[in-house]
Amino acid sequence: MKTFNFTQDLLNIQSELLRFAYKLTADREEANDLLQETSLKALDNEDKYTPDTNFKGWMYTIMRNIFINNYRKVVRDQTFVDQTDNLYHLNMPQDSGFDSTESAYDMKEIHKVVNALPKDYRIPFAMYVSGFKYREIADKLNLPLGTVKSRIFFTRQKLQIQLKDFA
């Protein structure tokens, strides 16, 4: 009988969850996908739900967490690390904000300084600037966390010294 109540509660809350999913995604198809993924996750974890607690809150939390994880995955997948020798592909957004030739010249100087860095320092720094967390960089490059942090710190110090005229 517990399974029937759980399933019935899940069916009763579908319309509310769909509205919440639409509020999160602002797209009807993505909202439907999020609702489906949330429902499947809830059914898979039915044994983890404590009866006579806030079922609606539990479902909203599952949906919100799935949405956040999916968003982080999309951001992570859109970021790449340029490992070419001359950093031909820089990890910059398409709209880099070059409004004038002066700012374009400044960016060229900055890129020249960054490209002159040793590879061991340049790659972790590029990943950090791209939005990776220290732990993610350490895992991807198979380095200790402290090494990654110190390399990024020393790179930032070196860039501040070399680029003090641009400040």
PyMOL commands that set and color helices and strands:
alter all, ss='L'
color gray80, all
select helices_A, chain A and resi 2-12+14-25+28-44+46-48+55-78+101-115+119-129+134-141+145-162+164-166
alter helices_A, ss='H'
color red, helices_A
deselect
rebuild
show_as cartoon
